[in-house]
Amino acid sequence: MSQEKDKVFFRNYSIVIGILTIFIVIFIVAARMVVPSDDGLNPRQMAKADKNTTPVGEVRLEGEALPAEEPAEEMLAAAEETAMGAGAETADPGKQVYSSLCFSCHGTGLPGIPQLGDKSAWAERVAKGTDTLYANAINGYVGSSGIPMPAKGGNTALSDDEVKAAVDYMVSSAE
């Protein structure tokens, strides 16, 4: 009797394994039919993904040669396109510079750094005069927070007028 039960068990077990194998094969075939292969990727989507995953900066150790710099117009256009989205244009160059560079400190809530629209934080700085604000933004500054602001926010390709426009934009948002 025990042998008969064993035969029935192994027969049922084999049937279940066979059915599961058939289902697995069906699921694999269906998945390959539903999901396109890598050859069918949209080139426009691939270009957008490459652009979105391109590094925005690099680290340079002291003593290393500077890489060849891109012209300021190309860098500003690339930053504008990244910050505002492809095809979007903004007439305010200060807003463009803020959105592409200044936002990383003045829009993220870093303590001791005046944030866009924070009237009280900007009031004491505005009281020192716009010439002081411009000089600090262009030449760099270390405030009470101890966090240094590099010259031109770290993008030396920006012109002084572009930096001043960004300062004006941030100050006007706090008025």
Rosetta blueprint (number, residue, H / E / L):
1 M L
2 S H
3 Q H
4 E H
5 K H
6 D H
7 K H
8 V H
9 F H
10 F H
11 R H
12 N H
13 Y H
14 S H
15 I H
16 V H
17 I H
18 G H
19 I H
20 L H
21 T H
22 I H
23 F H
24 I H
25 V H
26 I H
27 F H
28 I H
29 V H
30 A H
31 A H
32 R H
33 M H
34 V H
35 V L
36 P L
37 S L
38 D H
39 D H
40 G H
41 L L
42 N L
43 P H
44 R H
45 Q H
46 M H
47 A H
48 K H
49 A H
50 D H
51 K H
52 N H
53 T L
54 T L
55 P L
56 V L
57 G L
58 E L
59 V L
60 R L
61 L L
62 E L
63 G L
64 E L
65 A L
66 L L
67 P L
68 A L
69 E L
70 E L
71 P L
72 A H
73 E H
74 E H
75 M H
76 L H
77 A H
78 A H
79 A H
80 E H
81 E H
82 T H
83 A H
84 M H
85 G L
86 A L
87 G L
88 A L
89 E L
90 T L
91 A L
92 D L
93 P H
94 G H
95 K H
96 Q H
97 V H
98 Y H
99 S H
100 S H
101 L H
102 C H
103 F H
104 S H
105 C H
106 H H
107 G L
108 T L
109 G L
110 L L
111 P L
112 G L
113 I L
114 P L
115 Q L
116 L L
117 G L
118 D L
119 K H
120 S H
121 A H
122 W H
123 A H
124 E H
125 R H
126 V H
127 A L
128 K L
129 G L
130 T H
131 D H
132 T H
133 L H
134 Y H
135 A H
136 N H
137 A H
138 I H
139 N H
140 G L
141 Y E
142 V E
143 G L
144 S L
145 S L
146 G L
147 I L
148 P E
149 M E
150 P L
151 A H
152 K H
153 G H
154 G H
155 N L
156 T L
157 A L
158 L L
159 S L
160 D H
161 D H
162 E H
163 V H
164 K H
165 A H
166 A H
167 V H
168 D H
169 Y H
170 M H
171 V H
172 S H
173 S H
174 A L
175 E L
